[in-house]
Amino acid sequence: MTINLKEGDLLVDEGNSKEYPVSIARNWPLYQLSLESFRAMATSHFSAKRGEISGGTIGKASDAPVHITNVIGLPLLPMTAQDYETVGLDTPTDMLQTILVDADSALHVVVEAHKR
C-alpha cells in the first residue's frame, strides 16, 4: 500500500489537531533506512484530507474527496537552510517536514507552517 498524499492536500497532526498544507510529497528511498527501524522512530499520528472544505478547496477541483487516516511518521520538524536547498525551496514561509510510513513505503512530506 502506498500513502496517497500529494501537493495541495492537508496533513493533520493528530497530536495537536493542526492542519498543514502539503507543499511536497515524494517517495523516500527505503535503502537509506530499513522500514522496521523507521517504524520504531515513527511516533506521531497523522491523517490527511483532500476535497471541498469551508472557504475553498484542497487540491484540484476535479479530485475526489479523500480522507487518509491512521498514518504514522516522524514528528514534524523545522527545515534547516540545507533542507530548503536540498528540496529546491525559496519561500518566505516557514516549512516543517516529516516522513510518513505505511506497510511497505515511506513518503517525505514538506508542509507550510506559517509566514516568516
BALO-96723 format. One line per 5 residues: number of its first residue (from 1); their letters; for each residue x, y, z of N, C-alpha, C, CB. Coordinates in steps of 0.1 Angstrom, whole numbers. Glycine has a CB too. Example, Ala and Ser with C-alpha at 12.3 -4.5 7.8 and 13.67 -1.06 7.14 Angstrom:
1) as) 132:-57:78:123:-45:78:132:-33:78:113:-45:90 | 128:-22:71:137:-11:71:129:0:79:141:-6:57 .
***
This chain:
1) mtinl) 8:-12:0:0:0:0:9:12:0:-10:0:12 | 6:22:-8:13:35:-9:4:46:-3:17:38:-23 | 10:55:4:3:66:10:-1:75:-1:12:73:21 | -14:78:-3:-19:86:-13:-20:100:-9:-33:81:-18 | -9:107:-9:-8:121:-4:-1:129:-15:-1:122:10 .
6) kegdl) -6:141:-18:0:149:-28:-1:164:-24:-6:147:-42 | 7:172:-32:7:187:-30:-8:192:-30:15:194:-41 | -10:201:-21:-24:207:-20:-33:200:-10:-30:206:-33 | -29:188:-5:-37:181:5:-34:188:18:-34:166:6 | -42:185:28:-40:190:42:-35:178:50:-52:196:48 .
11) lvdeg) -23:180:57:-18:170:66:-23:174:80:-3:168:65 | -29:165:87:-34:168:100:-26:161:111:-49:164:102 | -19:168:120:-12:163:131:-22:159:142:-1:173:136 | -24:146:144:-34:142:153:-31:145:168:-37:127:152 | -18:148:170:-14:152:184:-18:165:188:1:151:185 .
16) nskey) -20:175:178:-24:188:182:-36:193:173:-13:198:181 | -41:184:165:-52:187:156:-50:198:146:-65:190:164 | -37:202:144:-34:213:135:-34:208:120:-21:220:138 | -38:216:111:-38:212:97:-27:220:90:-52:215:90 | -20:213:81:-9:220:74:-10:217:59:5:214:79 .
21) pvsia) -10:227:50:-10:224:36:3:217:31:-12:238:28 | 1:207:23:13:199:18:19:207:6:8:185:14 | 32:209:7:39:216:-4:46:205:-13:49:226:1 | 52:195:-6:59:185:-13:56:171:-7:75:187:-12 | 53:161:-15:51:148:-11:58:139:-21:35:144:-9 .
26) rnwpl) 68:132:-17:76:124:-26:81:111:-19:87:131:-33 | 82:101:-27:87:88:-21:101:90:-15:88:77:-32 | 103:83:-4:115:83:4:122:69:1:113:86:19 | 134:69:-4:140:56:-7:143:49:6:154:59:-15 | 138:37:6:139:29:19:153:23:21:129:18:18 .
31) yqlsl) 162:23:11:175:18:13:183:27:23:183:17:0 | 178:40:25:185:48:35:183:44:49:180:63:33 | 173:37:51:170:32:65:160:20:64:164:43:74 | 162:10:71:153:-1:70:139:3:75:158:-14:78 | 129:-3:69:115:0:72:112:-3:87:105:-7:63 .
36) esfra) 117:-14:92:114:-18:106:120:-7:115:120:-32:109 | 132:-3:113:139:7:121:131:20:120:153:9:117 | 127:23:108:119:36:106:106:36:114:117:38:92 | 99:25:113:86:24:121:88:26:136:80:10:118 | 100:21:141:103:23:155:104:38:159:115:15:159 .
41) matsh) 109:46:150:110:60:152:98:68:149:122:66:144 | 88:62:142:76:69:138:66:69:149:70:62:125 | 67:80:157:59:80:169:47:90:168:67:84:181 | 46:97:157:34:107:156:24:101:147:40:120:150 | 11:105:149:0:100:141:-6:112:133:-11:94:151 .
46) fsakr) -9:108:120:-14:118:111:-26:113:103:-3:122:101 | -33:122:98:-44:119:88:-42:130:77:-58:119:95 | -50:129:67:-49:138:56:-63:140:50:-39:134:45 | -65:152:43:-78:155:37:-75:161:23:-86:165:45 | -84:157:14:-84:163:0:-98:165:-4:-76:154:-10 .
51) geisg) -101:176:-10:-115:178:-15:-121:191:-10:-124:167:-11 | -134:193:-11:-140:205:-7:-139:208:8:-155:205:-11 | -136:220:12:-136:224:26:-142:238:27:-121:224:32 | -145:242:39:-151:256:41:-140:266:37:-155:257:55 | -144:275:28:-135:286:24:-127:283:12:-127:290:36 .
56) gtigk) -129:272:6:-121:269:-6:-119:254:-8:-107:275:-5 | -110:250:-17:-108:236:-20:-94:232:-17:-111:233:-35 | -92:220:-15:-78:214:-13:-75:206:-25:-78:205:0 | -64:207:-31:-60:200:-43:-68:206:-55:-63:185:-41 | -69:198:-65:-76:203:-77:-91:200:-75:-71:195:-89 .
61) asdap) -99:209:-82:-113:208:-81:-118:194:-86:-120:219:-88 | -111:188:-95:-115:176:-101:-112:164:-92:-109:174:-114 | -104:166:-81:-100:155:-72:-112:151:-64:-89:159:-63 | -114:138:-63:-125:133:-54:-120:135:-40:-128:118:-57 | -129:137:-30:-125:139:-16:-119:126:-11:-138:142:-7 .
66) vhitn) -108:128:-4:-100:117:2:-98:120:16:-87:114:-6 | -100:110:24:-96:111:39:-87:99:42:-109:111:48 | -75:102:45:-65:92:49:-63:93:64:-51:95:42 | -64:81:70:-64:81:85:-53:71:89:-77:77:91 | -49:72:102:-41:62:108:-27:60:101:-48:49:109 .
71) viglp) -21:71:98:-7:71:92:3:75:103:-6:81:80 | 14:68:104:24:71:114:36:78:107:28:59:122 | 43:86:114:55:92:109:64:98:120:51:102:98 | 75:104:115:83:112:124:76:124:129:97:116:118 | 78:130:140:72:143:144:76:153:134:76:147:158 .
76) llpmt) 67:163:132:70:174:123:82:182:128:58:183:121 | 92:184:120:104:191:124:107:203:115:116:182:125 | 112:214:120:115:226:112:126:222:102:120:238:120 | 125:227:90:135:225:79:147:234:82:129:228:65 | 159:229:79:171:237:81:174:244:67:183:229:85 .
81) aqdye) 183:253:67:187:260:55:192:250:44:199:270:57 | 199:240:49:203:229:39:191:221:34:213:220:46 | 181:219:42:169:212:37:162:220:26:159:210:49 | 161:233:28:155:242:18:162:241:5:155:257:23 | 175:241:6:184:240:-6:182:226:-13:198:242:-3 .
86) tvgld) 182:215:-5:181:202:-10:168:200:-18:182:192:1 | 157:205:-13:144:203:-19:141:214:-29:133:202:-9 | 149:224:-30:147:234:-40:137:245:-37:144:229:-53 | 135:248:-24:125:258:-20:132:271:-17:118:252:-7 | 126:282:-22:129:295:-19:116:303:-15:138:302:-30 .
91) tptdm) 113:303:-3:100:308:1:100:316:14:90:296:2 | 92:326:16:91:333:28:83:326:39:86:347:26 | 79:314:36:71:306:45:79:296:53:60:299:38 | 77:295:66:84:285:74:79:272:70:83:288:89 | 87:262:69:83:249:65:87:238:75:89:245:51 .
96) lqtil) 78:228:76:81:217:85:82:204:76:70:215:96 | 88:194:81:89:182:73:87:169:82:102:181:66 | 83:159:76:81:146:83:84:135:72:68:144:90 | 85:123:77:85:111:68:74:102:73:99:104:68 | 64:99:65:53:91:68:57:77:64:40:96:62 .
101) vdads) 51:67:71:54:53:67:42:44:68:65:47:77 | 40:35:59:30:25:59:36:11:58:19:27:48 | 28:1:54:33:-13:54:46:-15:46:22:-22:49 | 47:-8:34:58:-11:25:64:1:18:53:-20:15 | 61:13:23:67:25:17:68:36:27:58:30:5 .
106) alhvv) 76:46:23:78:58:31:77:71:22:92:58:38 | 72:81:27:69:94:20:75:106:27:54:95:17 | 83:113:20:89:126:26:78:137:23:103:129:20 | 74:144:34:63:154:32:68:167:38:50:149:39 | 67:178:30:70:191:35:57:199:35:81:198:25 .
111) veahk) 55:206:46:42:213:48:45:228:52:33:207:59 | 36:237:50:37:251:53:34:252:68:28:260:45 | 42:259:76:39:261:90:32:275:92:53:261:98 | 39:285:88:34:299:89:43:309:82:31:303:103 | 38:321:79:47:331:73:58:335:82:38:343:68 .
116) r) 70:337:76:81:341:84:80:356:86:95:338:77 .
***
